[in-house]
Amino acid sequence: MTRVEVLASDTRCLLGFGTTSSGISNMAMDDRDAAPAIAAVNGRIVAAFRDRDAAAAAACYTVHGRLMAPGAEPHVGPAAIRSCIQAGFEAGVGGLRLETETLEVLGETAWEEGIYETFDAAGRSLDLGKYIVIWKRVDGAWLIARDIMSTNRAAA
């Protein structure tokens, strides 16, 4: 399984970015070329978080992409997703760990399943949960169509 550390995430908006920077494990693949392409997009998302560049992260979603976080209405489209990501940066949450467990490619669509954990700036765990990302190939590029996550922790 692949683990990724990402800085500046928000517990309500940025929990499930299915990101991996160096590969994807446990794959059931019909299209083996998709795995490195998806990993490259995930790498751009990781870099965008590191650089606190909400626009670059939001550009990894389809025009009608949806970011669906616990306790919030869906953020639909790059502008709304960008605003959500920027709010996360401004909230000061300091990190995100994502672990891809499965990636399956079915032609022009792929799905990714994993575990996420968010941290504050001091490295204390804020949330732990799971995510599903649905990818679509659009004009030859893999983009996120749906990004949904669910916390494992009980409501406070």
Protein Blocks (a to p, Z undefined) as FASTA:
>chain_A
ZZdddehiafklmmmnopafkbcehiacfblmlmmmmmmmmmmmmmmmmnopaklmmmmp
cfkbccddehiacdedjklmmmmmmmmmmnopabdcdddfbdcdehjaccdddddddddf
kopafbdcddddddddeehiacdfbdcdddfbdcZZ
